[in-house]
Amino acid sequence: MAIQPKPYLVNLLRCVCQDVIFALASSHEVVEDELAAISKRRAPMYESVGKGGPMDIDDWRSWIVAMSAVVAPVHAPEWLPMRDLVQNVSLEAGARGVRSLFTSKPSEKEIQRTRRIGALAVRTLAAVLGCDGELRPDEELLRASLVAALGLPDEDSRLLTAEKPMPPEAIEVYGEMDPKVAKSLLRGAWMAAFSDGIEPREDDAVHKLAQKFGILAQDAEASRQETRARVDGRKSFGSAAVDAVRYVLSDEPETGQRLARLAAEIALPTVHRAESLAAIDNAGPVILAKRHALERMQREACLALGWFAALSTDPSLSRAAELAARHDRVATDLGARPEGAVARAMAESFLQNQLIAAATAAGL
């Protein structure tokens, strides 16, 4: 009789794979140092799962919020409004500058700055999302993700996530605003508006916010065009990632559909999701017809994401060979067959390190 793998190691494998899928779908590139940093920040969860504890990956909302905080100081998600602001002020990064040489805790000055700028960012986001009424559940999740990524104190987070959206006119700006902060806030507002398809009320709300932030009309329009291109630019990678997962796991419909949907909802803006989600729901075959034109970094991330999805099923050696053959066909379809083997080697090495550490800690 074959010895079955330890359930907690199988759960750890699933957990790590899904976290990496989140990271790749959020960044559109493979940076191994970043994946290692994210893994380090998730260490408490991995240690718990490795000891037989519960996973958080099956609770979509809490997992998305948790991962938004985890990746914020490493590589803020491409889909997150105000992402460049988050990258610069998130308290999740701990101490910054010279202070970081002596302590990991941010200074009181840094905390107060993030509280002030963070509250303005969250209210700006809510003003755009809520200009057509109450926030939808997916919009509530987006706001909660931004709050988590900022690393705000618990009480601030609780109040901001419960706050009703304000009209742009009611948002208060204290003192003179840093031009860089103003531009980041405006880009985030445009991203929120374009992500689900901009409508006149959202367009009007963002222009009012631009005036409040002291941004000239021509600069606001330039930001509008730049952000629209950025949102639309996520479609190619997201669609390719969904197809990669579905093709490689074509004979495992339950897992394939679940992970493909996960990739779609993270990598694709709402306005560009319908086609991919319909394909997932219809469960039709994926036809490799060179539909996706990706840059090299995007190809690498797409192929890595597809292989992490495959490895999350804990395939046997013979099963892995079958999956690898499909994965190579995806790489060929993307115009880079050799990159398939590179992506597989990276993913397998990364997971082996995680699993061996857990097995060693368990005394196996």
Residue pairs with C-beta under 8 A, 6 or more apart in sequence:
5 314
6 359
6 362
6 364
7 52
8 49
8 50
8 51
8 52
8 53
8 358
8 362
9 50
9 355
9 358
9 359
10 314
11 49
11 55
12 46
12 49
12 50
12 354
12 355
12 358
13 311
13 312
13 314
13 351
13 355
14 55
14 57
14 312
15 45
15 46
15 49
15 55
15 57
16 39
16 42
16 46
16 351
16 354
17 308
17 309
17 311
17 312
17 351
18 57
18 63
18 259
18 262
18 312
19 38
19 39
19 42
19 57
19 67
19 70
20 35
20 38
20 304
20 305
20 308
20 347
20 350
21 259
21 262
21 263
21 266
21 305
21 308
21 309
21 312
22 64
22 67
22 71
22 262
22 266
23 34
23 35
23 38
23 67
23 71
23 75
24 30
24 241
24 301
24 304
24 305
24 308
25 238
25 241
25 262
25 263
25 266
25 267
25 305
26 71
26 75
26 77
26 78
26 79
26 80
26 266
26 267
27 34
27 71
27 75
27 77
27 78
27 301
28 78
28 234
28 237
28 267
28 297
28 298
28 301
29 297
29 298
29 300
29 301
30 297
30 300
30 301
30 304
30 343
30 346
31 75
32 346
32 350
34 74
34 75
35 350
37 74
38 70
38 71
38 74
39 46
39 350
39 354
41 70
41 74
42 70
45 55
45 56
46 354
46 358
47 358
47 361
48 54
49 55
50 358
50 361
50 362
51 361
51 362
56 62
56 63
56 66
57 63
61 141
61 144
64 141
64 145
65 141
65 144
65 145
65 148
66 148
68 77
68 80
68 145
68 146
68 148
68 149
69 92
69 148
69 149
69 151
70 92
71 77
71 149
72 86
72 87
72 90
72 92
72 93
72 148
72 149
72 150
72 151
73 87
73 90
73 92
73 93
73 94
76 83
76 84
76 86
76 87
76 90
76 149
77 83
77 145
77 149
77 266
78 234
79 195
79 234
79 266
79 267
79 269
80 86
80 142
80 145
80 146
80 149
81 125
81 142
81 146
81 187
81 188
81 189
81 191
81 192
81 195
82 121
82 124
82 125
82 146
82 184
82 185
82 187
82 188
83 188
84 184
84 187
85 117
85 121
85 181
85 184
85 185
85 188
86 146
86 149
86 150
88 184
89 110
89 113
89 114
89 117
89 118
89 150
90 114
90 149
90 150
90 151
91 106
91 110
91 111
91 114
91 150
91 151
91 152
92 149
92 150
92 151
93 106
93 151
94 100
94 104
94 105
94 106
95 102
95 103
95 104
95 105
95 106
95 107
95 110
96 106
96 110
99 106
99 107
106 114
111 153
114 150
114 151
114 152
115 152
115 153
115 156
116 174
117 181
118 147
118 150
118 152
118 156
118 160
119 156
119 160
120 171
120 173
120 185
121 146
121 150
121 185
121 188
122 143
122 146
122 147
122 150
122 160
122 163
123 160
123 163
123 166
123 171
124 171
124 185
124 188
124 189
124 209
125 142
125 143
125 146
125 188
125 189
125 192
126 135
126 143
126 163
126 165
126 166
127 165
127 166
127 167
127 168
127 171
127 189
127 205
127 209
128 189
128 192
128 193
128 202
128 205
128 206
128 209
129 135
129 139
129 142
129 143
129 165
129 192
130 139
130 164
130 165
131 165
131 167
131 168
131 201
131 202
131 204
131 205
132 199
132 201
132 202
134 165
135 143
135 165
138 270
140 161
142 192
143 160
143 161
144 161
147 157
147 160
147 161
148 157
152 160
167 205
168 205
168 208
168 209
168 212
169 208
169 212
171 209
171 212
173 212
173 213
177 213
177 214
179 214
182 213
182 214
182 215
183 215
183 219
183 223
185 209
185 213
186 206
186 209
186 210
186 213
186 215
186 220
186 223
187 223
187 226
187 227
189 205
189 206
189 209
189 210
190 206
190 223
190 224
190 227
190 228
191 227
191 230
191 231
192 202
193 202
193 203
193 205
193 206
194 227
194 228
194 231
194 269
194 271
195 231
195 269
195 270
195 271
196 269
196 270
196 271
197 270
197 271
206 220
206 224
207 217
207 220
210 217
210 219
210 220
210 223
215 223
231 269
231 271
232 272
234 267
234 268
234 269
234 272
235 268
235 269
235 272
236 292
236 293
236 294
236 298
237 267
237 294
237 298
237 301
237 302
238 263
238 264
238 267
238 268
238 269
238 272
238 273
238 276
239 268
239 272
239 275
239 276
239 291
239 292
240 292
240 294
240 298
240 302
240 334
241 263
241 267
241 301
241 302
241 305
241 306
242 260
242 263
242 264
242 267
242 268
242 276
242 279
242 280
243 276
243 286
243 288
243 291
243 292
243 330
244 302
244 303
244 305
244 306
244 309
244 327
244 330
245 256
245 259
245 260
245 263
245 305
245 306
245 309
246 256
246 257
246 260
246 279
246 280
246 286
247 286
247 288
247 306
247 326
247 329
247 330
248 256
248 306
248 307
248 309
248 310
248 323
248 326
248 327
248 330
249 255
249 256
249 259
249 260
249 309
249 310
249 313
249 323
250 256
250 285
250 286
250 326
252 313
253 283
255 309
255 312
255 313
256 309
257 280
257 281
257 283
259 309
259 312
260 276
260 280
260 309
261 277
261 280
263 305
263 309
264 273
264 276
264 277
264 280
265 273
268 276
279 286
288 329
288 330
288 332
288 333
289 333
290 333
290 335
292 302
292 333
292 334
294 302
294 334
296 336
299 331
299 334
299 335
299 336
299 339
300 339
300 342
300 343
302 334
303 327
303 330
303 331
303 334
303 336
303 339
303 340
303 342
303 343
304 343
304 346
304 347
306 327
306 330
306 343
307 327
307 340
307 343
307 344
307 347
308 347
308 351
310 320
310 323
310 327
311 320
311 347
311 348
311 351
315 323
324 340
324 344
327 340
327 343
327 344
328 337
328 340
328 341
330 340
331 337
331 338
331 339
331 340
331 343
332 340
